[in-house]
Amino acid sequence: MKPFIKHLIKYLGLCAVSAVLCAACTQAVEETQQRAVQVKPSSGAVNEHVVEQEEVVSAADAAYASPRAAHKAMLLGGTHALPPQAIRMAVVPADRENYATVEDNGTRLVAESPVSTFSIDVDTGAYANVRRFLHRGSLPNQDAVRAEELINYFSYSYPAPESLRQPFSVTTEMAPTPWNQHTRLLHIGIKGYSQPAAALPAANLVFLVDVSGSMNSPDKLGLLKAALKMLSRQMRAEDKVAIAVYAGAAGVVLEPTAGNQTASIAAALDRLTAGGSTNGGAGIELAYNLAEQSFIKGGVNRVILVTDGDFNVGTTNFAALKQLVEAKRKTGIALTTLGFGTGNYNDHLMEQIADAGNGNYAYIDTLNEARKVLVEERAATLLTIAKDVKIQIEFNPAVVSEYRLIGYENRLLKREDFNNDKVDAGEIGAGHTVTALYEITLADSEAQRITPLRYGNTQPPQAGKQAELAFLRLRYKQPDEQRSRLIEQPLYRADIQDTLAATSDNYRFSAAVAAFAQLLRGGEHTGQFSYADVLALARGARGEDRFGYRGEFLQLVGLADSLAESPVNSSR
């Protein structure tokens, strides 16, 4: 037989074997899908569109904890393998995700604009979302990076307030800027008083769950079920839990139930399944009505909205949704948003709705993140200790010529808003820490970025005439009060440290995170400072890292460094 004929026969034989194997694989996948999810009608008072979902995959929840764990679970096979939907999770396109455009704060001339005013921010959603991008193998959308949310993702060991009469302490530090030897970095830290979880007042929580078709994936509905079960296990007999859902219409899945009825709460969550369009506005109204029915005077009253933010029917106008939530917050019921998923994620809506609802926003990409937000930081997430917290700094032109606030771009306030108690601002929870950083140029520095005006009184006075560098003012309201209280303290030039080595771990680590955020946003203000420099600075300031969050940050910096050097990301 000629060699050509032999090769042809061998080739045809291989094709036949491949066809058989492909058919077998296809049948196996179809059978796995049929076994993994069995849908059957629900019973009792549950809405007819809410059905029970039974999963054969017994270890799938554990695999949500991280991409590495998911990969390991898939490799294990058998009953520990993830369903096919989870395997497809990493390749969902991200081009429908919605982020508000963010323009970095510019450098301001003190002689022209000596006062800077902004609202605090305790949201952390941007950090977890950035982590999701990096774990997926790409640098994040620059508008997804909000520097203040990356910085405030971490807790800092600021001194606790001396008395509950003033619910938080204020700490400041100043030293050379790590990325610019000619400027100084002003670090402002706020620490709320801590409340042990066991001592929390009674809580009235309404879980408002998006069960629309867009939520039908393991990183959305599957993960949120596990997350809410985790929170429900922390509830007590004096607490109340209700569950409402929305898709094309809204309905009640669980009427207000005692918090220690863990099995009933878990069973209600297990009955949820996804399908249909998304009428978020109707769901929000229903959730607030439920919360009002079980309102606890002097307690925690909060709606927890869990969704990908893809509202597409009903009240879809963004301004109308904000107005709805702003009106409802006046009843004393706050709104927290927990974001899930990829592909069509609406970060802009999630952040702004939480702000309007006097709540906070977190993005849940893993079970570990759910534990951080809902268990470890439960008191901070649920219990507001001060509301409408505003910060204002007046810089002394005799000492400071320029300043730049890092982050907080969508939290800026007008100067007159500081004393106006009708202007809304951010809330701080029990044990929360809030950090803000200013890069400042001293008046005697030759590194000023802005040329003073030729005409007008914009030339700064001779430096050194006054001891005060700036004056810090902070306004806040007690949760049950409508009139704000004022805290004031001067900042002195003499307090500037000569070297970074003389500063605290809090200072150096927050500076490293700030540099990381700026690099992810293009590095306009960081000069030659690199990811390697961020890594070195953060590693030396890791300090106590009980839960490993700072260690994880080091890994993310390394990932970003590798991705920034790759051809795929070189055009950024």
N, C-alpha and C positions, 0 to 999 in steps of 0.2 A: 504494500500500500504506500502511495506517495506521501511524503512528509506533510504536504499541504492538506491532504485529506485527513490525516491523523489529527492535525491541529484543529481542523474544522469540527471534527467529531467531538474532540475534547471541549471545545468552546461551546458547542450546542448542549453538551451534557451539563456544563457548569450553569448555563442559562436556565436549564430546566430545574436544577437543584435550587437556584436562587429564587425562582418563581414559587416553588413549593414553600420555601422558608418564609418568603414575604406573605404568602397567603396565611400561613400558620400564625405569623406574628400579628397580622391584622385581626384574625379571629380571636387571638388571645387578648388583644387590647380591648376589642368589643366586649368580650366576656368579662374582663376586669371592670370595665365601666359599668356594666349591668350589675355586677355583684357589689361594687363599691357604693353605689347610691341607689337605694330603693325608696321610691316615693309612694306614700300612702296618705289617705285623707286624715286630717286631724280630727280631734274630738273635743267635746266640751264647748266652752265659750270662745274658743280661738276662732279668728276669722277664717272663712273658707279658703282664702288664698294662702294661708299659712299652713304648711304641711310638715310632717316629720321627715327628717333625713337621717337614715341609719348608715353608718360607715363601717365597712369591714376593716379598714386600716386602723389598727389599734394604737400605733405609735406615731401617727401622722402629726398629732398636736406637738409632740416633742420636736419634730423635724422643722416646725415653723420657727424655732428659736434662732436659727441662723442659716445662711446659704450653705455653710460647710456641713451643718447637721442634715439639711435637706439632701445634699449630695450623698452623704453617708447612708441616709435612710434608703435612698433609691438604689444604692449599691448593695444593700443588705438583701433586698428582694423579699418575697413571701409576704406575710402579714405586716411586715415593717416597712414595706415600700409605700411611697406616696402614690395617690391616684394619678392618672395621666394628666388631669388638669394642672397638678402641681408641677409636673415636668415642663409644661408649656409656659409656666409663669414667667420665666426669665426672658422670653422673647416677645412679650407683649409690646407693641410699639408705643412710644411715649410722645408722639407728636400732637396728641389731643390734650395734653396736660396744660393747665392754665395757671400762669404766674403773672402777678402784677409787675410792671416794669419798675425797676428800682434804679435811681441815679444816685451814685455815691455823694455823700455830703462833701461840699467843697470847703476849701480853706477860707476863713473869714478874717477880715482885718479888725482888730479890737477897736481901733480908733473910730471905725465906722459902725460896727455892730458889736458892742461890748457884752451883750446879754444873749445867752443861749438857753432855750426852754424846750423841754420835751416831757412826754409821758413815759413812765416806766413800762417795761415789757417782761413778762415772765413766760411767754410762749417758748416752746422748745422744738416745735415741729420741723423747722428748717434743718436742724442738725440731723435728726433721724432720716429725713428725706435725702440729704446729702450723702449720708451713709448708704442709703439704698442705691443711689446712683453709682457710687464707687464700687460697691459689692457687685453691681451688675456689669462693671467693666467700662464705665464711661465717666468723664468729668461731668459735674452737674450743670444744668442750665444756670447761667450766672444770676438770673433773677430769682432762682430758688434759694440763693445764698443770702440770708439776712444775718449780718455779723452779730447783732445783739442776741439772736436766738442760738447761735453756736456758742457764744461766750456764756450765756445764762443756762445752757444745758447742764453745766457742771455746778456743783455746790462748792462754796468756798468757806473756809473756816474763819469767818468774821466774828468778832465778839458779839455775844448775845445781848439784847437790850437789858438794861439794869432793872427796869420796872415795866409792868404791863400797861402802865398809864401812857407810856410811849411805846407803841407796838414794835418798833424796830430801831436798830442802831445804825449809825453812819460812820464809815471808815474811809480815809483817803490816804493815798501814797503817791509820790512823784519820784521819777528817776529818768535817766537817759532812755530815749526810745530805741528799742532793739534794732529797728531797721533804718534809723536815721540818727547819727551821733550828734547832729546839730539841733535836734528838737528834744523835748521832754514829753513823757507820757504821764498824764494825770489819771489815776485810778480811783474811782468812787465805788464803794461797796456798801450795800444795804443788807441787813440781816433781820428777818422777821422772827418774832418770838416763837419758840417751838411748842407744839401741843402734842403730847403723847396720843397715839391713835385711840387708846382705851379711854382717854378723857375727852374725846371729841363730843360735841353736842349731838343729839339725835339727828339722823339724816333722813331726808325725804328725797329719794332719787328716782328719776324717770329715765330709763334707757330708751332713747328714740333711735330705732334701727332701720336703716335703709335696706329694704329687701327687693329692690328693683333688679332688673336683669343685669345691669352693669356690675352688680355685686356678686355675681355667680362665678367666683374663683376662690381657690384656697387661701390666697393672701388677702382676701376681703372678708366674705361672710364666714368662712371657716375659721380664720384667725380671730375675728371679732367675737365669735361665740366663746372661744377659749379665753379671750381677754376679759369679757364680762363675767364669765364664771369665776375667774380669778378674783375680780373685785367683789362679787356677790358672797364669796366665802369669807370676806372680811366684815360682813355686816352683822349687826347684833339684833336682839329681839326688839329693842326700841326704835330701830330703823325701819323705814318703809321702802320697798322697791316695786316699781311698776314698769311694764314694758309695752311700748307702742311701736308700731311699724308703719312704714309708708312705702308704697310703690305707685301704681296708678291711683290708688285710694289709700286712706289711712285707717288704721284700726287698732284696737286694744288687744294685746296678746295675754297680758297679765295685769289684773287689777291690783291696786296697792296692796302689798303683801308684807307681812313681818319679815324683817331682814334675816332672821334665823331659820326661815323656811327654805333652806338651801336647795333641797331636792326639788321643790316646786319651781323655784326660779330657774334651776338648771334644765328642768324638763321643758319649760316654756322656751328657753333659748334653743334647745335641741329641735324644737318643732319648726324653727324658722327655715325657710328656703327662699331662693331669689327668683324673680320673674316679673316682667312688665316694665312700664315707664316709671319716672320718678317725680312724684308730686311732693317735694320737700316742704313747701309752704303749708300744706294741709297737715302734714305730720307735726310740724313745729307747733301749730295752734293746738292740736290734740294733746301733745305732750305737756304744754303749759297748763291746759285745762286739768289734766290728771294731777300735775304738781300742785295746783291750787286746791284741789279737793282734799289733799292730804297735807296741806301746809302746816309746818311745825313752827310755831312762834319761838324765836330764839334759837332755832335749829339751823341745820344745813338744808337748804331747799335748792335743788339743782337739776336741770335737764342735761343729760349727757347724749349728745348727738354723735352717732357713729355712722360714717358714710364715706364715699369717695368724692362727694360734693357734686356729682353729675346730675343736678336738678334739671329736668327737661320738660316738665308739664306743670300746670298750676301756676303758682307764684314763682316765676323764673327770673323776673327782673331783680337784679342784684340790689338796687337801691330800695326796692319794696321789701325785700327780705330783711335788710338791715333795719328798716323802719319798724317792721313787725317785731323784731327781737328787741329793739330799743324800747318800744312801748311796753313789752312784756317784762323787761327787767325792773320796771318801776314797781312791780308787784312784790319784789324781794326775792325773785327766783332767778338764779344765775344760769348761764348756758356755757357748758364746756363742749368743745368739739374734738373728736378723735378721728383722725384721717386714716384711711386704709387704701391700699392698692396702687396699681400703676396703669398707665395707658391713657386713662381719661381723668386723671386725678385733678381736682380743682383746688389747688393750694390757696389761691387768692380768696375764694369764698370762705374756706375753712378758717383762715386767720381772721378775716374781717368780721365774720359772724360771731366768733368767740369774743372779739373785742367789743362788739356792740352789745353782747349779752353779759358784760361784766364777768367774763369767764376766762379760760385759758385754752390754748390750742396745742395739741401734741399729735405727732404722726406715729402710728404704730406699724412698724415694719417687721417686728419679731415678737415672740412671746417674752423675751427678755425686756424689751422696751415696754410692753404692757405691764410687766411686773414693776419696773421702775416707776412708771407714772401712777399706777393704780394700787400698788401695795407699798413699796418703799416710800413713796412720796404722797401717800394717800391724804395725809393731813393738809399738805400744801395744795394739792389738787382740789380738795373739797371745801376747806375752811378758809374763808376770806377774813383776814385780820385788819386790813386797811384798804380803802377804795379811793379811786381818783387821786392816785399818787403822782405828783408832778415834781420835776427837778428843774431848778433854774440856777444858772451860774453867771455871775457878773465878773468879768475879767478886768483886772486893773491895767490900764494902758501904760502905766509907768513901769510895769514889770513884764507884761505879756503883749506881744505885738500881733500874734496870729493864733488861731485855734481851729481845730477840725474835730467834730464829733464822729466817732467810728460807729457806724450802724444807726439804728433808730430813725432811718429815713422816713418811714411812714408813721412816726410817733411825734414828729416835730409840732410844737405849738407856737402860737403867737405870744409875744411878750406879755400882752394884756390878758391872755388866757390864764396865766398863772394865778392871778387873784380872782378870777371869775369862777365861782363855785358851780355855775351851771355848765361849765365845759367838762365833758367826760374825759377821764384818763384811766390808766391801768390799775389793776388790783394786785395785791400781794397776799399770798397764802401763808399759813402757819409754817414757819421754818424755812420759807423761801429765801434765797439770796438773789440779789439783783446787782449787776455790775455794769458800769458805764466807763468808757475810756475816751479821753480827749488827747489828741496830739497837739502840743502847744509849742510856739516859738517864743523864746524870751526876747525882750525888747533890745537887749544888747547883743543879740546874735546877728551874724552876717549872713545867715541862711534864710532870711525872709523871702517868701515866695511871691508876695504881692508888693508892687511898687506903690508907695503912698501917693495920694493925689497931690498935684502941684499946688492947687488952690484949695482953700478951706482948712479948717482946723483938724487935719487928719494926721499930723506928725505927732507921734507919741511923746510924752514928756520924758525928760532924762531918766533913765533906768536907775533904780536903787533909791529913789526918793521915798518910797513907802515899803513897809515890811510885808504888807498883804499882797499875795499873788492874785487872789480871787475871793469872792464871797459866795458861799453855797446856801441856797434856800430850798427847802423841801416842804411841800404841802400835801396833806392827806386828810381823809375823813375816816372816823370810826365807822364800822359797817352799818350802824343804826343811826348815824347822824347825817345831817345835810350841810352843816357848816364845817369848813376845813380848819385844820390846825397847822401851825407854822413851826418849822425847825430851821434855825439859822446857825451857821458857823463859818468863821473866816479860814482861809487857807494861806499859809505863810511860805514865802520863798525859802526861808531857812529850812523848811522841811524837805526840800528836794534832796534826794540821795545822790551821791557823786557817781555811784556805780550800780549796775544791775545786781551785782553780787550782794549788795547790802539790802536788797528788797526781799519781801516775803515770797513764799511759794505761790500764794494767791496772785500776787502781782505778775510774776514771771509766767505762770501758766496761762492766765487770762490774756497776757500780751501775745503768747504763742498762738492761742486760738484766734485772736484778732488778726494776727498776721496771716494765718491759714485762710481765714475767711476772705481777706483782701486778695490773696493770691488766687483763690478760686474765682474771684470776681475780676481778674485781669491784672492785678498788681500795680495799679496806676500810682499808688502812693508808697509802695514798699521798696522802691529802688532795686538794688541787687540782692535783697534778702530772698533766700530760696527755701524750698521745702526742706532741704537738709538743715538749714538754719533753724527753721521752725521745730524740727525734730530734736535738735540739740537743746534748744531753749526749753521745750516742754519736758524732755527727759530729765533735765536737771531740776525741774520744779514739780515732779509728779507727786511727791509727798505721800500722805496717807491715801490709799486708793482701795477702800474696802470692797467695792463692788467691781473694780476693774475698768471703770469707764475711762479713766485717763490712760490706762494702758491700751484700751481699744482706740483711743484718739491717736496714739502713736502709730498704730497699724494703718489707720485711715490716711495719715499724712504720707506714710510710705507708699500706699496705694496711689494716692494722687500724684506723687512724684513720678511713679512709674508710668502712669497714664498720660501725664503731661509730656513725657518724652516720646510717646508712641506716635507713629505717623498718623494714626486715626485722629488724634487730638491735637496735632501740631498746628492746625489752622485757627485754633481758638486764640 
